[in-house]
Amino acid sequence: MTEIPPHILDRLEEFREELSKATPETPTRAIEVFMNLLIATAVMHGRTVVTDDDYNFVEKNFKNVIFVSGLGLTDRDIEVIEILGRGGDYPLRVSDIAKELKWTLQYSSQIVKNLERKNVLEWFTTDDRKTPYWRLTDLGRNILDIVGGGRVDEEVEEELINYLKEKGEVDYDVLLGSFDITAVEDLKAKGVISVVEDPDTRKKKVRLNEDLKVQKSEQIQSEQNVQRR
């Protein structure tokens, strides 16, 4: 029989407390899954006592599995939570989520509605529109913190900035055909880019904010001065 020593049980208790912050439900199932994975990992390495190495391995490789199984969420639920979390507090339409994850609109709507019932997402409308926009609730943000979502590739962001410097204003939907929505929404949340609506076509446009345009102008001028010398 494989033993779980007291200091590992203490670490499990810390993890249970972390989960409890994300949901009002008691995460008993999640802890059971964690313990079973710990025992299986120790046995796989020929040990009769669970070690810190076993714990670290399970936490690193199976944290999402533990969390998902414990709270009754699916991998698809987590994908939507991460998509909404990547842009900070910037909300998205169901159609935006469907496009990013390459799902049908109907399937995306089902996932979003299910997360609403679990109090993970909430919707609202703007003053001039009836289309609902979705964002994470406090519970949703707590879940995002635990599963570690919201990371954005800085190289992709830099590539996107350079693309907008070259092209100027770009149609939002066209931009999403070339860049991940993660980078677009993250840069908007940081104030690097603006998403505005064309009053004639009602389509969303993306452009760099003025300070970056000035930087680009100064860079071009500097390069021209070097060439003249």
Contacts in CASP RR format, 6 or more apart in sequence:
PFRMAT RR
TARGET T0000
AUTHOR 0000-0000-0000
METHOD contacts of the structure
MODEL  1
MTEIPPHILDRLEEFREELSKATPETPTRAIEVFMNLLIATAVMHGRTVV
TDDDYNFVEKNFKNVIFVSGLGLTDRDIEVIEILGRGGDYPLRVSDIAKE
LKWTLQYSSQIVKNLERKNVLEWFTTDDRKTPYWRLTDLGRNILDIVGGG
RVDEEVEEELINYLKEKGEVDYDVLLGSFDITAVEDLKAKGVISVVEDPD
TRKKKVRLNEDLKVQKSEQIQSEQNVQRR
1 48 0 8 1.000
2 39 0 8 1.000
2 42 0 8 1.000
2 43 0 8 1.000
2 47 0 8 1.000
2 48 0 8 1.000
2 49 0 8 1.000
2 50 0 8 1.000
3 48 0 8 1.000
3 49 0 8 1.000
3 50 0 8 1.000
4 12 0 8 1.000
4 35 0 8 1.000
4 38 0 8 1.000
4 39 0 8 1.000
4 49 0 8 1.000
4 50 0 8 1.000
5 49 0 8 1.000
5 50 0 8 1.000
7 52 0 8 1.000
8 38 0 8 1.000
8 50 0 8 1.000
8 51 0 8 1.000
8 52 0 8 1.000
8 54 0 8 1.000
8 55 0 8 1.000
11 55 0 8 1.000
12 31 0 8 1.000
12 34 0 8 1.000
12 35 0 8 1.000
15 31 0 8 1.000
15 34 0 8 1.000
15 59 0 8 1.000
16 27 0 8 1.000
16 30 0 8 1.000
16 31 0 8 1.000
18 146 0 8 1.000
19 27 0 8 1.000
19 30 0 8 1.000
19 67 0 8 1.000
19 70 0 8 1.000
19 71 0 8 1.000
19 146 0 8 1.000
20 26 0 8 1.000
20 27 0 8 1.000
21 142 0 8 1.000
22 71 0 8 1.000
22 139 0 8 1.000
22 140 0 8 1.000
22 142 0 8 1.000
22 143 0 8 1.000
22 145 0 8 1.000
22 146 0 8 1.000
23 71 0 8 1.000
23 139 0 8 1.000
23 142 0 8 1.000
23 143 0 8 1.000
25 71 0 8 1.000
27 70 0 8 1.000
27 71 0 8 1.000
29 69 0 8 1.000
29 70 0 8 1.000
30 66 0 8 1.000
30 67 0 8 1.000
30 69 0 8 1.000
30 70 0 8 1.000
30 71 0 8 1.000
33 65 0 8 1.000
33 66 0 8 1.000
33 69 0 8 1.000
33 70 0 8 1.000
34 58 0 8 1.000
34 62 0 8 1.000
34 66 0 8 1.000
37 58 0 8 1.000
37 62 0 8 1.000
37 65 0 8 1.000
37 66 0 8 1.000
38 50 0 8 1.000
38 54 0 8 1.000
38 55 0 8 1.000
38 58 0 8 1.000
39 50 0 8 1.000
41 50 0 8 1.000
41 54 0 8 1.000
41 57 0 8 1.000
41 58 0 8 1.000
42 48 0 8 1.000
42 49 0 8 1.000
42 50 0 8 1.000
42 51 0 8 1.000
42 54 0 8 1.000
45 53 0 8 1.000
45 54 0 8 1.000
47 54 0 8 1.000
58 66 0 8 1.000
63 146 0 8 1.000
63 147 0 8 1.000
64 75 0 8 1.000
64 78 0 8 1.000
64 147 0 8 1.000
67 73 0 8 1.000
67 143 0 8 1.000
67 146 0 8 1.000
67 147 0 8 1.000
68 74 0 8 1.000
68 75 0 8 1.000
68 77 0 8 1.000
68 78 0 8 1.000
71 143 0 8 1.000
73 118 0 8 1.000
73 120 0 8 1.000
73 143 0 8 1.000
76 111 0 8 1.000
77 111 0 8 1.000
77 114 0 8 1.000
77 115 0 8 1.000
77 120 0 8 1.000
78 143 0 8 1.000
78 147 0 8 1.000
79 101 0 8 1.000
80 97 0 8 1.000
80 101 0 8 1.000
80 108 0 8 1.000
80 111 0 8 1.000
80 112 0 8 1.000
80 115 0 8 1.000
80 121 0 8 1.000
81 115 0 8 1.000
81 120 0 8 1.000
81 136 0 8 1.000
81 140 0 8 1.000
81 143 0 8 1.000
81 144 0 8 1.000
81 147 0 8 1.000
81 149 0 8 1.000
82 144 0 8 1.000
82 147 0 8 1.000
82 148 0 8 1.000
82 149 0 8 1.000
82 150 0 8 1.000
83 92 0 8 1.000
83 97 0 8 1.000
83 100 0 8 1.000
83 101 0 8 1.000
83 181 0 8 1.000
83 182 0 8 1.000
84 91 0 8 1.000
84 92 0 8 1.000
84 97 0 8 1.000
84 121 0 8 1.000
84 134 0 8 1.000
84 135 0 8 1.000
84 136 0 8 1.000
85 136 0 8 1.000
85 141 0 8 1.000
85 144 0 8 1.000
85 149 0 8 1.000
85 150 0 8 1.000
86 149 0 8 1.000
86 150 0 8 1.000
86 151 0 8 1.000
86 152 0 8 1.000
86 181 0 8 1.000
86 182 0 8 1.000
86 185 0 8 1.000
86 186 0 8 1.000
87 150 0 8 1.000
87 182 0 8 1.000
87 185 0 8 1.000
87 186 0 8 1.000
87 188 0 8 1.000
87 189 0 8 1.000
88 150 0 8 1.000
88 185 0 8 1.000
88 186 0 8 1.000
88 189 0 8 1.000
89 135 0 8 1.000
89 189 0 8 1.000
90 135 0 8 1.000
90 185 0 8 1.000
90 188 0 8 1.000
90 189 0 8 1.000
91 124 0 8 1.000
91 133 0 8 1.000
91 134 0 8 1.000
91 135 0 8 1.000
92 133 0 8 1.000
92 134 0 8 1.000
92 135 0 8 1.000
92 181 0 8 1.000
92 185 0 8 1.000
93 131 0 8 1.000
93 132 0 8 1.000
93 133 0 8 1.000
93 134 0 8 1.000
94 105 0 8 1.000
94 108 0 8 1.000
94 109 0 8 1.000
94 112 0 8 1.000
94 132 0 8 1.000
94 134 0 8 1.000
95 105 0 8 1.000
95 108 0 8 1.000
96 181 0 8 1.000
97 103 0 8 1.000
97 108 0 8 1.000
97 112 0 8 1.000
97 134 0 8 1.000
98 104 0 8 1.000
98 105 0 8 1.000
98 107 0 8 1.000
98 108 0 8 1.000
99 173 0 8 1.000
99 176 0 8 1.000
99 181 0 8 1.000
100 176 0 8 1.000
100 180 0 8 1.000
100 181 0 8 1.000
101 108 0 8 1.000
103 111 0 8 1.000
112 121 0 8 1.000
112 134 0 8 1.000
115 121 0 8 1.000
116 122 0 8 1.000
116 123 0 8 1.000
118 139 0 8 1.000
119 137 0 8 1.000
119 139 0 8 1.000
120 136 0 8 1.000
120 137 0 8 1.000
120 139 0 8 1.000
120 140 0 8 1.000
120 143 0 8 1.000
121 134 0 8 1.000
121 135 0 8 1.000
121 136 0 8 1.000
121 137 0 8 1.000
121 140 0 8 1.000
122 134 0 8 1.000
122 135 0 8 1.000
122 136 0 8 1.000
122 137 0 8 1.000
123 132 0 8 1.000
123 133 0 8 1.000
123 134 0 8 1.000
123 135 0 8 1.000
124 132 0 8 1.000
124 133 0 8 1.000
124 135 0 8 1.000
125 131 0 8 1.000
125 132 0 8 1.000
125 133 0 8 1.000
126 133 0 8 1.000
136 144 0 8 1.000
144 150 0 8 1.000
150 182 0 8 1.000
150 186 0 8 1.000
152 182 0 8 1.000
152 183 0 8 1.000
152 186 0 8 1.000
153 180 0 8 1.000
153 182 0 8 1.000
153 183 0 8 1.000
156 179 0 8 1.000
156 180 0 8 1.000
156 182 0 8 1.000
156 183 0 8 1.000
157 183 0 8 1.000
157 186 0 8 1.000
157 187 0 8 1.000
157 192 0 8 1.000
159 179 0 8 1.000
160 175 0 8 1.000
160 179 0 8 1.000
160 183 0 8 1.000
160 184 0 8 1.000
160 187 0 8 1.000
161 187 0 8 1.000
161 192 0 8 1.000
161 193 0 8 1.000
161 208 0 8 1.000
161 212 0 8 1.000
163 170 0 8 1.000
163 178 0 8 1.000
163 179 0 8 1.000
164 170 0 8 1.000
164 193 0 8 1.000
164 206 0 8 1.000
164 207 0 8 1.000
164 208 0 8 1.000
165 208 0 8 1.000
165 212 0 8 1.000
165 213 0 8 1.000
165 216 0 8 1.000
168 207 0 8 1.000
168 208 0 8 1.000
169 205 0 8 1.000
169 206 0 8 1.000
169 207 0 8 1.000
170 205 0 8 1.000
170 206 0 8 1.000
170 207 0 8 1.000
171 203 0 8 1.000
171 204 0 8 1.000
171 205 0 8 1.000
171 206 0 8 1.000
172 184 0 8 1.000
172 195 0 8 1.000
172 203 0 8 1.000
172 204 0 8 1.000
172 205 0 8 1.000
172 206 0 8 1.000
173 203 0 8 1.000
173 204 0 8 1.000
175 184 0 8 1.000
175 206 0 8 1.000
176 184 0 8 1.000
184 193 0 8 1.000
184 195 0 8 1.000
184 206 0 8 1.000
187 193 0 8 1.000
188 194 0 8 1.000
188 195 0 8 1.000
191 209 0 8 1.000
192 208 0 8 1.000
192 209 0 8 1.000
192 212 0 8 1.000
193 206 0 8 1.000
193 207 0 8 1.000
193 208 0 8 1.000
193 209 0 8 1.000
194 206 0 8 1.000
194 207 0 8 1.000
194 208 0 8 1.000
194 209 0 8 1.000
195 204 0 8 1.000
195 205 0 8 1.000
195 206 0 8 1.000
196 204 0 8 1.000
196 205 0 8 1.000
196 207 0 8 1.000
197 203 0 8 1.000
197 204 0 8 1.000
197 205 0 8 1.000
198 204 0 8 1.000
198 205 0 8 1.000
208 216 0 8 1.000
END
